[in-house]
Amino acid sequence: MENNKEKNNLELELPQNVAQGEYANFAIITHSSSDFVLDFARVLPGVPKAQVKSRVVLAPEHAKRLLNALRDNIMRYEQTFGPIRIPNQNQTNDSPIGFGNGEA
């Protein structure tokens, strides 16, 4: 198990072709007993097909760590900038996040 000092010394390399990122406004999350698969896509008006722009495969433990990190960062964001408003939040069919059938 790593100690905090070793974690703080981790250096990340950000290649030029990855640095700008990919815009995604739609995600599908599926899982198996050993992996979570997050597919990120871009849905555009008038385009009938969304293309997956990025796929991230995580072990269940890392998926839970990601969930906790997102929760923490959203909380800090909202403390600084105010609540994030989600239109039609009660209508699950309009959600930009999709949940697959549980198979990766």
Secondary structure, 3 states (H helix, E strand, C coil): CCCHHHHHCCCCCCCHHHHCCCCCCEEEEEECCCCEEEEEEECCCCCCCCEEEEEEEECHHHHHHHHHHHHHHHHHHHHHHCCCCCCCCCCHHHCCEEECCCCC
